[in-house]
Amino acid sequence: MRRDLFRSAFVLGSCVALCCLSGAHVAAAQPSDAGVVVREDFSSRGLPGQWRVVGGKWRVDGGRLVGDSGVGRGVVTFGGGSADFRFEARARFERGEESKRWFGLGVDVPASGSRPETVGVVRGGKTGFSFGEGSGEGAPVPFVGAADGEVRVRVEARGRQAVWFLDDRQVLVTSRSQASGGVALAVGGGTVSFDDVRVTRVRSSAFQRVAAAPVTVVAHRGASSVAPENTMVAQEVGRRSGAVFIENDVRLSSDRVPFLMHDTTVDRTTDGVGNLSALSAAQLRGLDAGSWFAPAFAGARIPTLAEQLADLRTRGGSLLLETKQADSIEDIATVIDVVRAENMTGRVMVQSFDPQHLRWVRALAPEIPLGLLRDKLDADPVAVSQELGLALYIPSGAALEARPGVVGDLHAAGLGVWVWTVDTAERWGRYDGYGVDGVITNRAGELNGWLSGRAAGR
């Protein structure tokens, strides 16, 4: 396959920097059906109405849809139109060289078949199925399946995130979908047949994980266990460690430029001194934010929020942004202006310990999801969440242990639950058992390795 074939299909296996696996070890939130919009068993002779062939040759034969890629790739688009849906099909390789044939389910494909698009690719091979990344390279799925047998494929798409399953086992996840809801079937390197194609709109919090999916991995202050926190190098390591979200803190300089910094002062994490809010952007840019951590990071700088967002936009990743300093709605507006200027409202969530910060964000940018941080649980977390218009309730691990049943209550109300800041396998397992949807950790790579190892039965 050519490198430009798919914008966002991810290699799985040992490459935990791009995806992570988990067995069906927890009764995670399963969204309810809100209506089947496509149901096709190909009992008629012709291609269903409104299905559009944009590549290759497609026909209905023997109660199955048959796609032949020809010399390029075959694509047929149809249905969709929703950001939250389930896409299911049964597929079987019919013809083609084993190492080259593939098929894909697309969850973000314009009706015209134009790019960019998001398609998960399944390859046939002697050891089973694998996903490729456009270059045609892939890693085996950690179970063996017959290359010529039929496989059930399901995609759970929630906003920008999509999770692919083969025979009910998760094999691929991406958070880079454009969330257009345009669905498609694609084939390459030969002939593939499909049956029982169904698209179902679902009602779900985009932050609740679907059944059998792993927790969302959130890199706390970037990969802060191995790189200086709140720096671009920490963000890069967090991304390569497989984190879906990078968590960082924002404060305003004296001339009102948003910078990434957890503490009130720059004393602990730079070679400077003083309150960040008393220093200008020029002064902050001159500080060394890496030497305190290790000599190898000497010269790392405090990033501006704009620099961070530009990197995420072009190189991948989403941001969980904690507001640390906001004395007025104007302070929050300054942060929101940067998010909008970088065209990143669809990939940023704002969290805070201060409910007033979240009220201001909601008033200024209702399209940005909100999370409330808590070191102790509210008496009624559901009521507080509903009053604030939250997408996520984010307690500390200790707070969650006091009332683990609150996860079910929040799920029933349509909310997601993430937990902070958890760095040991024993606690990962405990909170995963509670059914949390995400884990904020200083050790994103280790958490992804733990998830992959458990899924593989180690």
N, C-alpha and C positions, 0 to 999 in steps of 0.2 A: 504493500500500500504506500502511496505517496505521503510525504510528511504533512501536506496540507489537507489530507483527506478528512480528518476530524479535528475540530478545535479543542475538544475536551473529552478524550477517552483515555483512561488512566491505566497504567501497568499495575498489576497486583502481584502478590507473593511476598518476597522479602523486601520489596520497596515500600516500607511503611511511611516514607516521606510523602506518599501520594494517597495511600488508602490504608484502611485497617479493617480487620475481620473480627467477627464475634459470633459465637454459636447462639442458639436460641435458649439462653440460660436465664432469661428474666422475662416476666410478663410485661413487656414494654407497651406503651400506649399504642393501640391499634385504632386508627381513625374509622369512623362510621361512614358507610356509603351514602352519598348524597345524590346518586342518580347515575345510571349507566348511560353514557352518551354515544358509545360505539359498541355494538355487539355483532360479530360477524362470524358465521360458521361456513361461509362460502357454499351454501346449498344451491344457490342460483348459478347459472352458467357464466355470467359476465362479471366484470369487475364492479364492485359496489359503487353506487352513485356517490359523487363528490370525492371519490378517491382519485388522486391526480398522479399520473406517471410522469416523473421528471428525469428518469434515467433507466436504461436497460429495457428488458421486455418482461411484462407481467401478464399472467393469465390465470383463470380458474380452471382446475383440472382435477377431477375425482374428489370434489369436496375440499380441495386445498387451494390456497393462493400460492402460485409458483412464480418466483422471481429469478430471472437470468440476467447476470451482470453484463454479458457481452464482453467487449474489450475494456470497458471502464468499470463503473459501478451502477447498480440498479437501485433506484429510490422510488418509493411511492409514499405520498403524504396524504393525511386525512385527519379529520376530527380535531379533538383538543379544544383549545380556546380557553383554558383555565390554568392557573398557576399551581393548583393543588389537585393531583389526580393520580390514579393507579393505572398502569399500562401493562396488560398481560397478553401472552401469546404462547403457542406451542410451535416449535421450529424443528426442522430436520434438514440436514445436508443431503442433497440428492446427487450432485455431480460436481467435480472439480478437484484439482490437485490438493491433497490433504494439507500441505503446508501453506497454501495460498488462499484457500477458500475461507470466507467469513460471512457473518451476518450481523446486523446491528438493529437495536431498538433506539429510536431517537425521541427525546423528550423536549427538544427545543429546536425544531426545524421549521423554518418558514414554509408556507404552502408552495412556494416557487422552488423549494429545494436549495435556495441560495445559502451561502455561509455569512456569518458564523453560525455554528450549530453545535448541539451537544448530543452525541451518539455513543452508546456503549457497544463495543465490538466483541463478538464471540468468535473464536477461531476453532476449527476442527483439528485435532491432532491425535497421535497415537496414545497419549497419556490423558486425554480429556479435552477440556476447553480452556482457553486463556483469553485475556483481553490484550489488545494492542493499542499503540499510541500514535498511529499514523505512520511511523517508521516500519510498522509490521512486526516489531519486536514485542514479545509478551512473556509472561511468566505463568507456569501452570497453576490452575486453581487447585487448592489443597484437597482435592478428592478426585477420584478417577471416574470418568464416564465414557461410554461408548461413543466414538467419534461419529458413527453413522446412526446412532440412536436419536430418538426425539427427546428434546429438552424443554422443560417449562421455564419460561423467562418472565419475570415480573419486575417492573420498575415502580418505585414509590417516589413521586416527585412532589416536593413541598417547596414552593418558591424557587430559590436558587440551588437548593440541594436536591440531588436525586440519588437513590440507592437501588442498585440492580441485584436481583436474586436469580440463581439457577437452581431449579428444583427446591425452592424454599430456603436455599442457603445463600447468605449475602456474599457477594464477590466483588463489588465495586461501589465506590461512593465518590461523588463530585459535589463541590459547592460553587461551581463556576457557571452553572446554567443561567441563561438570560431570563428564564421563567416566562417564556412566551406561551408555553402550553402547546405548541405545534408538534404533533406526533408523526412518526414516519417509520417505515420498515426499509432496511437497506441490505444489499447483498453485494458480494464481490468475489472474484476468483472462481465463479461457477454458478450453480443453481441451488436454491434453497426453497423449501416449501413451508408454509405457515398455516395454522388452523386456530380456531377459537380465539380470535383477536378481540380484546375488550378494553375499553377505556372507561374508567369510572371516576367521576368527580368526587372528591372526598372533602369532608369538613375536618380540619385539623389545625392545631397550632403548628406553625412551621418549626417550632423548637421542641416538639415532642417527637421522640424517636419512634419509628415504626417497629413492629414486632421483629425480633431477631437482629435488629441493627445494633451497632456498638454505641457507647456514649460518645457525644461530641467532645473532642479533645481541644482544650483551650489553653494556649501557652501563656502563662502568667508573666506579664512584663516582658514578653518574648521568652526565649529559652534562658530564663534567669539563673538556672543552676549551672550553666556552662558558658554564659556570656554576660557582659555587663547589662543589667536591666534597662529597659526603655531606650535601647539603642537600635540602630539599623542592623547591626550584626546579630543582636539577640533576635530580632524579627526574622532574619534570614535563617538562622539555625532553627527557630521555632517552625518556620514553614517547611524546612527540609526534614524536620522531625515528624511531620504528619499532622500538625495542628490545623484544625479547620478555622479557628479564630485565633488571632493574636490579641491578647489583653494588654492595654496600656493605659497610662494615666495622663491627664492633660491639665496644664496650668498656663496662665497668661503672664507674659513678660510685662515689664513696666510700660512698654509701648504697645501692649495688647496683641502680641503675636502668640498664638498657642504653641507651647512646647511640651514634649513628653517628659514628665518628671513626677515621681511618686511623692517625695518629701516636700515639705514647705520650703526647706533650704536646699542649696546645692552642695552643702558641706560633705555629706556622706558619699556621694557618687560622682564627684568631680574634683578637680584640683582647685576649685574656687570656694568662696565663702559668701554667705548672705542669703536672704530670702530671694527666691526666684522672681517673685512679683516686683522686687525692687531693682532688678537688673534688666537692662535693655536687651533686645534681640542680638545686637552686635556683641555685647558682652557675653551673652550665653553661647553664641556661636564660637567664641574663642576658648571655651573651657574644654579640658580633656575629661571625657566621661568614661574612659576605659582603663586607665592605668591603675585605678584603685582595685580593680577586679583581678587583673593579671597583666604583666608587662607586654604580653602578646597583643593586648588590645589598646595599647597606647595610641593616642590620637583619635580615638572614637569620639564623636561629637554628640551633643544633645540634639536629637532631631526635632524639627518643627512638625506639627501635625500635618501640614501640607506635604512635606517630604515623605512622611510615613504613608499617607494615603496614595500618593503618586506611585510609590513602590508597590503597594498592594494592588492597585488598579492595573498596573502593567505586568506584574510578575506573579500575581495570584494571592488569594487570601482575603479574609474578612476581618473586621476590627470590632472588638468589644472594648469600648472606650469609657473609661471611668472619669467622671468630672470630679476633680478634687477641689477646685476653687471656683466659686461662682457666687458673688455677692449680690448679683442682680440679673434680671432677664437679659440685660445687655451683654453680660459676660457670656451667657449661654449662646446668645445670638452670634457672637464673634466666632465661637466654635462651630456652630451650625453653618455659618457662611463659608467656612473653609471646607466643610464636608460637601456642601453643594457645589462650590467652585471646582472641586476635584471630581465631581460627578460620581460620588460614592454613597449617596443616601441609601441605595439598595444593598450595600455591603457593610453597613455600620449599625451596631446596636449600642445604645448608651445605657450605662449602669451607674448607680450612685447609691450611697448610704442615705443621702438627703432626699426625701420625697419632693421637696420644693424644686430641686434641680430637674427632676423628672416631669413635674408639672410644667415647668418652663419649656422643656424640650417638646413636650406634647403640644403645647400651644403654638410653638414656632414651626415644628416639623412633625406633624402627626403621622407621616409615613415612616418615621424611624422607630423601630421597636425599642421597648424599654425593659430594663431589668432592675429590680430593687435588691440591693445588697443588705444582708442582715447578719449580725453576729449572734442575735437571739431571735427566736421566732416571734412574730406578732401573735396576739391572742387569736385573731382570725385572719390568717394570711390570705385566704380567698377574698374576703371583703376588702382588705387593703389593696390587693392586686387589682380588683375590679374598679375600685375608686380611682386608682392611678392609671388605669388603662395599660397594664403591664402585659408583656409577652412572656416574661420569665420572672420567677421568684428565685433568688440566689442566696440561700443561707450558708453559714459556715458548716463544716462537718460536725462540730460539736453541737450546734443548734439542731441539726437534722437528727442526730442520734437521740435527742430528747423526745422527739415526736416523729418517728419515721413514717407513720401513717399519713402525715400531711402531704406526702407526694401523691398519693391516690386522690386526696381531696382536690389538690391543685390540678391534677390531670383531668378530673371530672369537670372542672370549671374551664377547661380548654387552655390551661397554662402549662408552660414548660418549667422544669426545675433543674437548675445547675447548682453545683456545690463548690465552695472554695475553702482553702487552697490545699489540695490533697496530693501528697507526694509518696505514699507507700502502697505497695500491692495489697496489703491487708485491708487498708481503708478503701482502696479502689473497689475491691471485691465486696466490701460491706455496703457501700453506697450504691454500687451497681445492683446489688440485691434489693435495695429499697426501691429501685426503679427510676433513679435520677436519669435525666436526659443528657447531661453534660458534666464534665469535670474540669475545673480550672486547676492547673498544676504547673509547678516549676520544672517538671520532668516529662515534657510532652513525648519525647522519643521513647522513654522507658514505658510510659503508659501505653503507647501504641504497640510497642513490643510485647507488653503483657497481654494486651487484647489479642494480638495475632497468635501468640504462643498458646493461649487458652483455647482459641478457636481451632488450632491444629491438634489439640488434645495433649499438649505437652504439660 
